[in-house]
Amino acid sequence: MVTPAEQIEQSYDLAMMALADYLTREQDAETTIDRLLRILDRDSLRDAITEVLVDARVHPRPKSDVPEQS
């Protein structure tokens, strides 16, 4: 079974591949947008994002693990 973080990472990778195909002219803009929308419109992706956000709020990282903001 894929963890929520892995689901998000896989979706990101699929989106980057869709953009790469567009940039290398293997597909047109309309096809690229359709592909991106199909990736982003998955219930499993929304569920994974929600789970990660809720988990981060319920179990925040220790201050030492949080990168400093510039």
N, C-alpha and C positions, 0 to 999 in steps of 0.2 A: 504494500500500500504506500502511496506517495504522501509525504507530509505536506501541510499547507505551504510551507516555505518552498518546498520542491515544486509544488504546483505553480506557484507564482514565478519561480525561476524558469520553469519549462515554458510558461506562457510568454515570458520576456524573450526567451531564446527564439520561439516561433515568430514573435513580432519582429525581432531583428533579422531573421531569415527572410521574412516577407519584404522588409525594407531593402535588404541586400539584393533580392531578386528585382526589385523596382530599379535600384541604382545601376544594376548591371544590364538593365533593359530586357530582362527575361520576361517581364510582365508590365502591363500598362498601369496607369494610376488608378483607374476604376477597379481593376482586379486586386491591386494592392490594398485599397481601402476596404473592399469587401472581405479580403483575408484578415485584415486587422480587426474589423468589426466582429467577425466570427470568433477570433481569438479572445477579444475583450468581452464579448457578450455571453460567455459561458457561465452557467450557474456555479459550476465547480470553482471557477476562478474567483467569483464574488464571495463564495463561501470561504475559500482559503484566505482571502484578504481580510474578511471579517474576523475569522478565527485568529489570525496573526495579530490584528489590532487589539482584539479583546484580550488575548494572552499577554500582550505587551502592557496593557493597562492594568491587568490583574497581577502580573508578575514583572514589574519593571526591572530593568537591568540595574545592577549596582552602579553608583556614581563613577567608580573607577573604570567601568566598561563603556561609559558614554563618551564619545569623542568630544573634545572641546570645540566650541564654536568660535570662529574668528570674527 
